[in-house]
Amino acid sequence: MATGWYLRENSPVELIAVVVLSLNSVWLFSLSEFYQLAQQHSAKGTYQLYMYVDETIKSNKEMVLMSHFEPYLMRNRINNFF
């Protein structure tokens, strides 16, 4: 099982909050972090960032498991942004 979010290339935002309500989890990313961490970038200018909820998934990509994104959880980043 995975969850993911899309963001267009020319987005005017500075801060991105992504949420999984069923897990009561929120992650915070700067725009550049989101672009850098996104695993997919389409020719149409859309970035996709996704996380596997199932921690047993094997992947050759570095940042795909939800646990890999723990440093970006809101509780760990709130002082960086506010």
Secondary structure as GFF3:
##gff-version 3
##sequence-region A 1 82
A	DSSP	beta_strand	2	8	.	.	.	ID=ss1
A	DSSP	beta_strand	15	20	.	.	.	ID=ss2
A	DSSP	three_ten_helix	21	23	.	.	.	ID=ss3
A	DSSP	beta_strand	25	30	.	.	.	ID=ss4
A	DSSP	alpha_helix	31	37	.	.	.	ID=ss5
A	DSSP	beta_strand	40	41	.	.	.	ID=ss6
A	DSSP	beta_strand	46	52	.	.	.	ID=ss7
A	DSSP	three_ten_helix	66	72	.	.	.	ID=ss8
A	DSSP	alpha_helix	74	81	.	.	.	ID=ss9
###
